[in-house]
Amino acid sequence: MKVKGVAELVGISVRTLHHYDDIGLLKPDTTDSGYRIYSEKNLETLQQILFFKKLGFPLKKIKEIINSPSFDREEALEIQRRMLLEERSRLDNMIATIDKTIQHVKGGTPMNDQEKFEGFDFSKNPYEQEARERWGDKAVDESNAKIDKMSNEEKEAMGKEFDRIYRDLAAIRHKSPDSDEAQEAIKVWYDYLNKIGNYSLDAFKGLGQMYVDDERFTKNIDKYGDGLSVFMRDAMAVYADRNKG
């Protein structure tokens, strides 16, 4: 099967498959004319990659796992199944909270404050350690302090604004990152980040690179549109370089 056929079958981009090949994660055979040809074994490996990726594993770790001499596909599937069941349980709790909230809004069942937030767990930020290592404790602590002081309404508004900005950027992700439209949109993102933190242009550029390097960022950002993380990285780098004094 050629790369385009695999991309259509799986629902990922040709660019993603090319990237997997470039980093040695998924190496198909190539014809004399340079076309990539994927075997049944390649497809099995790709399935494993996507299962691990869905569970939040970075590509570097996935490569280590599947290339290990001790790797057992059946064992991996069992582990992945268990992890997905745990994730489903968490999502079921959140769905139940939504259902209760809908009934509450309709004037049906009463709902106390604790019930409104069942299933949510923001006690740990998985990206905080990376942020501290890259930009230092001071910037992160200042950002956290601002967020902690916000009311629930302000935090909800912040989430909606994040969502709006990502959707606006996703709508233009096929344009050139250095276009006027892209640069105007990414400036909105830069300005908003600096309302809740203190990001220099270098930190902003570094954050954009993390969107691509860290699979957890890529996974969440690309929910708004395939390739958005790469587009944002490139647009953020252009913005930072252009605006340095």
N, C-alpha and C positions, 0 to 999 in steps of 0.2 A: 504494500500500500504506500502511495506517495504521501508527502508531507501534507498537501492540501486535503487529501482524503481523510487522513488521521485527524487533522484539525477540525474538519466538519463532523466527523464521527464523535469526537470527544467534546467538542464545544469550546475549544481553546484556540488561541491565535497561532498562525504559522510562525510569527515572531517568537512566541513562547517556546515552541518546539525547536526553533533554531538556537535559542538561548540554552536550552537543555543540552543540545548537541555541543555547543561551544564550550560549556563548562564541564563536559565529560559526564554529565548525569545520565543522558540517554543517547547512545551512539548508534544510529541506524547504519545499515550498509549504504554504500553509494555506487551508482552506476558509473560507467566510463565517462559519461557525459556530465557527471556531477550531481545527478538527482538522488535525493535521499529516499531509501526504500526501507519501510518498517516491517519487520517480521512479526509473527505471532508472539514470540518471546519479547520483542520490543514493546508490544502492546500490553503484555502482562506486567512488564516493568513500569510502563507508564501508569497503569492502574494503581500500582503500589505508590508511585510518586505522588499521584493526586490524592490518594487516601491520606498519606502522611501530611501533605500540604494542607488539606482540609482541616486537619487536626492541629495546625499551627506550627509544624516543624519547619525550620529554615532549610533551604535547599542544600546547604553545606552538610547539615546533619543527615538529611535524607540520603545524600551520596555516600556518607560514611556507613550508614545502616545497610543499604542494599548492596554495597560492595564488600561487606564483611564476609569472610569465609564461613562464619557461623550463622549467616542470615538464613532463616527458614521462612519461606513464603506463607505456609499454613499457619505457623505460629504468629507471624506478623498480622495476618488477617484476623486471628482470634483477639489479639491485643487491640487492633484497630476497632473491632466490633465492640469490645468492652468500653473503649473510650468514647465511641459514638453513642452508646447507650447512656453513658453518664452525661454526655452533652444533651441528648434528647430529654433526659430527666430534668435537666436545668431549664431547657426550653419549654417543656410541659408546664413547669411551675410558673414561668413567665406568662405563658398563654392563659393559664388559669387565672392569673392576676388580671390580665386584660379582660377576660370574660366577666370577672367580678366587677371590674371598673365599668364596663359597658352597662351592666345591670344597675349599678349604683347611679350612673349618669341618667339612666332612663327612669330613675325614681323607684327602683325596685328594692333590692336588698341593701341594708346599711353596710358601711365599710369603714373600719377603723384605720388609723394612720399606718399601723404596722402591716395590715393586709395590703395596703396600696403599694408596698414595695417588696412584697414577697417574690423571691426569685432573682432579685437584683443583688449584685455583690460588687461594689466598687471599693472594697477595703484595700485592694492592692492594685497598683498600676504596673502592668508588665513592662512598660517602656521607661519607667522612671529611672532604673539603674543605668540604662544606656544614656539617658539624658544627663544624668549626673556625671557620668564619665566623660561625655563630650563637651559639656558646657559648664560644669562645675555646680557645686551645691547651691551657691547663692542665687543663680538664675532660677533654678527649679524651686527653691524654697520661696522665692518671691512670688512665683506663679501660683504655687500651692496656697500661699497665704491669701492671695487675692480671691482664689476660688472658694476657700474655706469661709471667707467673710460674706460670700454671696448668699442671698436668700434662695429658697427652693425655686421661686419664680424666676430669679435671675439665672440660676443654673439651667432651668428648663429653656429659657430664652437663648442662653449660650449654645445649648445643644441644637436648637432650631437654626441658629445662625451658622453653626458649623455645617449642618446639613445643607442649607441653602447655598453656601459658598462652594461646597463640593459638587453640588448639582450644576451650578453655573459653570464651573471649570470642566466638568464632564461633558457638557454640551458643546464645548469648543476644543475638546482634546485632540481632534483630528487636524486642527490648524497648526501652523508653525509656532513653536514655543517663543520665538522672538518677534512674533507679529504684535502689532499695537493692541489688538483685542486680547491676546493672551497676556501681555504684560500689564494691561489695565486690570484684568481679572486677578492676576497673581499678586498685584499690589494690594488688592482688597484683603487677600489672605495674610499678607505680611502685616498690614495695618491692624488686622483683627488679632493676630497672635500677640502683637505688642500691647494690646489692651489688657491681656491677661498674663503677660510675661514681659521679658526684656531681652529680645532677640536682636543681636547684631546682624549685619548683612552676612558675615561669615557663618554665624550660627544658623541663619536662615538657609543658606546654601548647604550646610552640613545636614540640616534636617531633611532637605529635599533628597539628598543622597541616601539617607537612611530609609526613605520611603521605598527605595528599590533594593537596598542591601538587606533589609530586615523583612523577612517574609510575612511577619505578623502585620507590619504596616501595609505592605503590598496587598495582602489579603483583604484588609478592611477598606482601603482606599479604592481598590479595583472593583468593589461591590457597586460603586457608582458608575462604572464603565471600564471595560477592558482596556488596559494601557494608560489609565489616568495617572497612576503613580509615576510612570516614566515621563509623561507629559509634564506633571508638576515638578519633578526633579529638574528637568531641562529648563522650564520656565523660571523656576526659582534661581537657578544658576545664572541665567541671563540677567535677571533682575538684580541680583546681588553684584555681579560684575559691572553692570551699567551704572549703578548708583553709588559705587565707592568713590569717595572724594579724592 
